[in-house]
Amino acid sequence: MLPSLLWTLLIGFFAGQLARRLKLPALVGMVLAGIVLGPQATQTLAPELLESAGVLRTIAVMVILMKAGLGLDREKLAQQGAVALRLGFLPATCEAVAIALASIWLLGFDFATGLLLGCIIGAESPAVIVPGMLRLKSLGWGVQKGIPDAILTGSALSDVLLLLVFSLLLAFLSQGAAAGLTLPGGLTLTPLQLLPLQLILQIALGVLLGWLTAQLLVFLLAKQNWTQNAVQDALVAAGFALLLVVLAEEYPLFSGYLAVMSLGFFLIELDAPLARRLRGGFDALWGVAEIFLFVLLGASIQLNVLGNTLGVGLAILAIGTLIGRMVGWYLSTLGSNWNWKERLFLLPANSAKATVQAAIGAIPLSQSIAGGEAILAIAALSILVTAPLGAWAIPTFAPRLLEKGDVDPTKVAIARPITLLAAVDTSPLAPAVLRKAAELARRADASVIVLHVVQVNDPASIQRLQAQTETLLADIRHRFVTTIGPAPEEIVRVAQEFRVDEIVMGKRSDRVSVAEQDRAWQAGFVGSVSQSVLETAAIPIVIVDGETV
């Protein structure tokens, strides 16, 4: 099994990176790698790994739902609460009914079997939608109206609804009419009558358990300090989140995935600094989890079952999305402040299928339900078509259909490379500036531009400065740049050219008392070059005092 894990990790990673370089979503490369490595092609992956695929997918989905919860914004949810609630029920319901009716016409199914297919196909993929929406939030697209938050919440609620209806229909089709619940007084409720109660119970208990777990994590990690670093914080939080999913499988009274998402949301409300640390930890976990998720997803797609259902399957998917879902999207946003472009964005943003279809698509066939093979084929087709299309369409159409607003860094991780500029001369102050730049770069995993503005052509001094740079920044990505001209103007120009985030430079100091130094600083006498840069640069500047040399 170990070689299979290595092949999954390495080939999945490089396939994803190759897809990115080809301007395609990374999951396209990972899914294709899974198809090649899986039983449909080279049979490279061990059967033990394929048998564990469901468990690994569960872990990966837990990670992405925690990321979703840690990225939700309470104010935006309050603003779009009605839309988010309707998005959780109407598009999925309309799509499931449209697919049921289409399958009666195209496949000869009865309504119950068609609705079973609709529940499988109608479920939205958190593995595609959550990363896409979080990326939009980090870039500011649609954040003013809370559109990504509404889509994230609606997606989680819709999966709760469809999985409940799926389990009800599965019991009905495999065992006949299931027994209902007899209340005191002899009143009996059928499973269909129990469905609203089950739905409310799943959602309410899921949210409650998410809140209780968030309280426990804040107590353990923030107040009692049981952990020593952000990695331990993330591992403990992931353990509790996975426990919620396991308990939901053992005791199906609540939605485990909704509980996990609620956990992340309540952590922001209870302890924002802890949520920020966890956000970074789960970003790192997702980097590994997404490889296993999509590679094993590709390996689980049974291409050999597509057969003669390809054309019919595409027609059913088109009817479900373009008719059923669009009616649901229209009803969900009716009376809201969304304009027509924002409503149209739901087509690429809210249609992707992947994880749920891979998890439950084969269950009807395994339970010998009539039409099970066709259901499995269409489930596989929905993954192949909609997952790559959705991952590509979300970032492609967001700039065309959504308005850009201010990013809230307290609600979403903003990952971008950090660049520092260390402005040095050939004086004894240069090593102190380089050491400070190295210290800051190590904290932020930043790269450093070392700038020397040549005033006097002295090759020996410049060479000595380069040697100091190589020594003090040996473990930092850096670049040594020399220019000619007025020092303040050149520092500001180079900072703008390389889009640096912070400037580190020195302030030469006369050997005077500390009190005189303080009075000089308060009066603004910090050296002519550093003073000029402070007055003209629009980014933070760190001044290294000559007294520290």
Secondary structure, DSSP 8 states (H G I E B T S, - for coil): -HHHHHHHHHHHHHHHHHHHHTTS-HHHHHHHHHHHHSTTTT--S-HHHHHTHHHHHHHHHHHHHHHHHHT--HHHHHHTHHHHHHHTTHHHHHHHHHHHHHHHHHT---HHHHHHHHHHHH---HHHHHHHHHHHHHHTBTTTTTHHHHHHHHHHHHHHHHHHHHHHHHHHHHHSS---EE-TTS-EE-HHHHHHHHHHHHHHHHHHHHHHHHHHHIIIIIIS---SSHHHHHHHHHHHHHHHHHHHHHSTTS-HHHHHHHHHHHHHHH-HHHHHHHHHHHHHHHHHHHHHHHHHHHHH--GGGTGGGHHHHHHHHHHIIIIIIHHHHHHHHTTSS--HHHHHTHHHHS----HHHHHHTTHHHHTT-TTHHHHHHHHHHHHHHHHHHHHHHHHHHHHHHS-B----TTTS------EEEEE--SSTTHHHHHHHHHHHHHHHT-EEEEEEEESS--HHHHHHHHHHHHHHTTTS-EEEEEEES-HHHHHHHHHHHTT-SEEEEEE---S--HHHHHHHHHTT-S-HHHHHHHHH-SS-EEEEEGGG-
